């Protein structure tokens, strides 16, 4: 399954509050929008366990927003 | 069964207590984050020239108040800790050996491990007692991380706390040490390490990821190696890295009784965390799975069996 913005947002529904999710802008950083580092851990684990996207420790800083995760996943596909 | 178990545990905390939640904003963390995510309302600091020695000494003295054992019967003294290792020649166990006047036949060694260290040391002590015929052993944990913390680093300053423990092992101990499972992923060693400037740096995300991927399997293996199943285990005690790590692991240990976050008012005292919990809360069930994880990155799980009255010598 292709990892797109909608899929990332669906996963985030289980992790962050509805208020945070409603105001989330794809290309702004998670931290600036109330998604903390531990939320990101949970999100990346969900992406790995459900969709097979393994993000090595060194690549985690590349996954700092919804758009960044989508771009990272597409880059890994190519 | 090998017939080696825990007789008693002595503990000590740093002499200064810090209100952790109120400190959050000064370190860039909202109070709600500290309370809800990190979970520690207080952490402790031990000041002075040699906090590892001071804390270890107080933990042994605390143990001696609880258990009237003969110091000359201690045949093995293991100390777990790293924070003061650079200045620790000779090793801490030897210094404590001299301070408490232990027998010259008492073997001493330090183990360089962090949050998995107490469990590792139990396993090593049990093996040495079995093979060398030792009567009693002391496992001391004393790793005051405050000596390597950057006070401005929110990822460590709000988590780590200074504490120590002293665990007395003997053939009469009524908390028996059953099978264990230990391991390491050295490819992630830098995720929790002291850097070239002497300051502890932690990639909390990597440590959390490591724990989630390795601890549940380790618990399963230790339980099975003990001849048990998950349904035999009455309680799971986890290293209290933070409220988040305990709760995330709890969500993945669904075959077991849900592990609890038990160190809110103490902080993460590294290798002393698990003995502090057991000393404070006791073991409430016959079989308890105990798992520590951290520096290495490494993990260590052991199953403890609380014997019924009168069965200690079997």
Interface residues (C-beta under 8 A of the other chain):
Chain A: X36 X37 X38 X40 X41 X42 X44 X45 X57 X60
Chain B: X33 X37 X188 X191 X203 X204 X205 X206 X208 X209 X212 X244 X248
